[in-house]
Amino acid sequence: MIPARLTYNIYKPCACKNKKALQVITMDKKEEILKLLEGDARLTAAEIAKAVGLSEEEVDKAIAELEKSGVIRKYKTVINWEKLGREKVAALIDVKITPEREHGYDAIAERIMRFPEVKNLYLVSGMYDLSVLVEGNTMKEVATFVAEKLAPLPQVTSTTTHFILKKYKEDGDMLYDGEELRRLAVSP
């Protein structure tokens, strides 16, 4: 269920009094609802209902079911911290590991994802096994995380760190408009 303190900033259920028998909502309709919420979690039940052709009560019921089943994990906001002058340092770290017998990659992934510096963690194909997105306040903080927490893990055989120089798009949202991206021409 949505915590009451967050309802001002996220999906708002309807305040409908007519809770008549609701129809069974198809998975296609639920997916439409999810796509709308993924684009803007602040949509109201009325706005969603109008877009997908359901009643507000049906939208509320569908969202409650999706929250309860864990399909909707949480509601969040994409923030361009750079515009506030609070730049964070982010790095993508490629990690080679030796999988554990009977646990494969899951045991080490579970350990790595518990570090607060880790924002995203993926099992990937190719030269490396895991891809880790890490954030810190400084480059030194990220480097210290790699050197003192990640690399020393017994299953980790190597790491390659790629510092992110600029984010253009995050979670499907463009962080800059065209005017902000214009650069001075390089002169010979």
Helices and strands as residue ranges (DSSP letters): G 4-6, H 27-39, H 45-52, H 56-68, G 81-84, E 89-97, H 106-113, E 118-123, E 130-136, H 139-145, I 146-150, E 156-163, E 169-170, E 173-174, H 178-181
